[in-house]
Structure formats: structure tokens, C-alpha cells
Amino acid sequence: MIDFFKLKEIVLSNNSFLLTTHVNPDADAIGSETAFYYLLKKLGKEVFIINHSATPYNMEFFNKDKIIHKYDENLHKDLFNNVDVLVALDFNRSDRVVSMKEPFTKSDKLKICIDHHQLPEDFVDHLFIDSDYCATGQIIYDFIKQTNIIELDLQIANPIYAAIMTDTGSFRFERTTSEVHRIIAELLDLGVSPWEIYDQLYDQSKFSKIKLLGRALNSVKLDAEGRIGYMVITQKDFDELGALESDTENFVNYNLSVENVVIGILFIELKNGFKVSIRSKGNIPVNLLAKEFGGGGHINASGARFFTDNMQEMIPVILSKAKGYLN
């Protein structure tokens, strides 16, 4: 259980906050930052959002007020020591902020983490984490409702809706409970337009992303038993199509749409190493698979990052490890 009243005490007793989230942010990450930003601003706080990664183009509608900034050491490094509180949203391991890890961890300011992932690292002063939540955005909703710290309005309801909608796979994943639907009903009553948010997030893709998806689908292979599906995207694919790493969001899920496949893996070659996204059905704990390679995440949605150039050599190694989780 999260101690929301302790969080309320921290919020009310401090004046300035720096919010950040994980590398390659998704809509739960950006939505949670945006919702928490406007919550703090309504309380008269000074707030900054600084991220390692640029905001993906399909999430720029969150940033119409230009409140989210990409980390620039010359501009932002001192901020980590000039605010009262550092807030980690939607991640619980310090390496997930990449270039900002050192200024974040070495700051002597109060640090808190608000998140719904498992296996947290001890890198902050206060953890507000519960993996039973479907999204970090849902935690922020409950924080508002249980403490009455502010009145929920459309400005905050929109990013919370986007956070929950995307992290539940448009309300089809296991943590889509009756309580989640009751929350969504209240957000709709406040004026949230589901079709507009869905359109911004999923139906405004650049042509290069659609072409990249084509290459990813063309690369799909199955293991010998037909229960593991995997796809590979190379740096050559990115270069030839002019696509971005952020364009690969949700590609991995296509593996699970193949009959009998229960583990889906996406291998993405980067300019500096490669990353692996892993998804599963049922109670297959792919977070433990990711942990074997220094990664983590949820039981059914996890990943790992490798700073080596041997992706092709590692693919059979990871597939072999994945087979051990099938039963």
C-alpha cells in the first residue's frame, strides 16, 4: 500500500520540484509527468520537467505548453541541486535516466519515486510504489482522490487517461479491472475525449514508422515449438527509412498475435549496443528473464539494454533462456 498522506506531506512542505522519467518514454511516463506537473502548479509550486530523451512526436500534444525539456548538461545540471525535491516517475532504477543518472543520484536533495514496476532499486529517499496498479497515471489519480490535495479537472484528467489507456493496452491487459473502468468513466465525465487521445497517440504515425513496422513484421520468426515469436530491427533499417527508435513502441506485441505464441521478443539494434523488449501471456514472468540480463519490468512486459555490438550472437542466447520460462 502506498502512503499517499506521506506523499501529500512532502508535496505541501516543499516549494520546488524537478520531475523526470525513463529513457524512451511512453505515454504513461509522459502522461504521469504532465499530470503531476499540473497538480503541483495548481498548488503554486515551481516545477521543471527534464528528460534524457526527447518527447516522441506522437506525444507532443502533452507538451503544448512547452513544459517538457530534453536534458542539456549546460542548462540543467545545476537544477538537480537547486530544487527541493527530485521526482522519479514511472521507473525505479537509476540507470533508466541514462545521462542524468549522475546529477540525479549525487544530488543531496530529497528524492522520491512514484511507480508501478517491480523490483525497485534503492536510489531514493521515499518509494511510492505498488505493482498492483495498471499504470503510474493511476497512482496519481488515487493520490488526488484519496488525499483531496486538489480538485481533479480536465487538464489533469487527459494525461491520466492516456497513461492508463496505453499501459492497459487499450483496456485489454490483465490489470484492466472494474476499478480501472470506474476511473475511466469519471475521466470521461470530466470531458476526456477517447477518440482524440487515441488518434494523437496511434493514428498520426509518420510514414517512416509504418515502413519500419513492415520490416519488423517481415522479420518475424518462431522457435521450433512455435511458442516464442521474435522480430529483429537493425540499424540499417533505421538509416534506410529515416525512422526513430521511439517508432518501435508496441511493435513487440505483434509477436503475441501469432497463434500459440506466448512469449514475444523484439531485438532492436542501436548505434550504441542494442535493446530487447519482451512480452508474455498468462503467468510467464518475463521480468525475471529480463533480470538475467540486467533489465526488468512487469511480469508480462519487460526489457533489457545491452551496451555491446554482438546482438546477432546474443539472439540465440536470449531465445534459449526464454525457453526455460515456457513451463
Order of alpha helices (4+ residues) and beta strands (2+ residues): alpha-beta-alpha-beta-beta-alpha-alpha-beta-alpha-beta-beta-alpha-alpha-alpha-alpha-alpha-beta-beta-alpha-beta-beta-alpha-beta-beta-alpha
